[in-house]
Amino acid sequence: MKQRQVLPVHAKPQINFKEKGGFGRPFSFWVYMCGNPLTVRYVISMQCPRFIGHEIFRHSSYGRWHPLRVPRVSTVKDLSRALGWLPPEQFITSPRAKPAALTQWHTPDYIAALQRIEADQTASEQDRKRHDIGSVTNPVFGEIFRRPATAAGGSILAGELLREGGVIYNPAGGTHHGMPDRANGFCYLNDPVLAMLSLRHQGVRRIAYIDIDAHHPDGVEVGFGGDPDCLMISVHEDRLWPRTGQIENDAGGNALNLPVPRGFNDSEMAFVREALIVPRVQAFQPDAIVFLCGADAVEEDPLSHLSLSNNAHWDVLRALMALSPPRLLVLGGGGYNPWSVGRLWTGIWGVLNGYEAPEVLPPDAQAVLRALRFDGNRRGKNPPEHWFTTLRDAPREGVVRDAVKESVDVLLKR
């Protein structure tokens, strides 16, 4: 594995790209900061990727038995730092979005209800009926407003920072089920919608939204359905909650929904990537790509029935990067096995920076993974050793089934 080359203090600049959009920095600096000379074509025209995060996600939990009781963003930060992949210059502390920013899409009554419920730590029957707050899936917890508002603040900030171009990673983002006036599917706000509205506010018109979470992004579809300047592509498990996103549903003409069968494997995702995602995004010629890489589509996740390895997600990202979009925002999404989420999303950050995942993780990185717990789930009782020692899964290739080919063919005829 090729680790970042640490340049000696006396190293002299080799090439200066000041007049080529290289921000006045020598080529050697960008190789050092971004880790791999292969990413320099991306770096010459824009700054190195930025990682948006916050410590609120380290100790916040939806409750002892909720799927979102597991650490996710903090694991990605810790692993990335243990690998030497996250220098201070690339990290941005996420702001908490103010109500005025959130009501660009959410209703004022709903935002006020979230703030009140966090202060009182109780939801009324009216709150449950109107906003679905206090239900089993969307419980009351200590940071019920601050946590989602921080994730949304990161995505809104990303839209602002991407005005002139760049690459931003907000793994806390990806709450794609949130609705304007209610919580939905663990999502109290909808940060992808707010991110795209933020991009629009900065003058970015054509947005391609690509979502490979196991669950269909019903909230994003509500927000951008029928918008000719937004292409939405979703690859999600067929008949899985929220049971929307049928192949016939084009969301008013701008969505390609691909429900895939159980056991969907790496070879099938590669087929979908090359036959559908890449050509459609390329033809759309977006000003920005928003990519949601939910980790619940991998085989080890407890809430889905797909059979992907994390290689599939990384390869979709590489394919999107190869299109050289002027702006790229990568969000997290679902994922409820702490090891698979942490490893997959850390690998996403590595891909964005041009790193190759090491065959064996160094001791500090292994310590991060060995410290994780998955109480209340059988997968946490005897986790396999490779969950501690590697980032990369073994590929899960297989037959590309006729059902997948036929569904892609249906979408290509539109």
Secondary structure, DSSP 4 states (H G I P E B T S, - for coil): --PPP---TTPPP--B-GGGTSTT-BHHHHHHHHS-GGGHHHHHHSPPPEEEE-THHHH--S-TTSGGGS--HHHHHHHHHHTT---GGGEEEPPPPPHHHHTTTS-HHHHHHHHHHHHHT---HHHHHHH-TTSSSS---TTTTHHHHHHHHHHHHHHHHGGG-EEEEETT---TT-BTTB-BTTBSS-HHHHHHHHHHHTT---EEEEE-SSS--HHHHHHHTT-TTEEEEEEEETT-TT----TT--TTTTEEEEEE-TT--HHHHHHHIIIIIHHHHHHH--SEEEEE--GGGBTT-TT----B-HHHHHHHHHHHHHT--SEEEEE------HHHHHHHHHHHHHHHHTPPPPSS--HHHHHHHHT---TTSGGGTS--THHHH-SSPPP------HHHHHHHHHHHT-
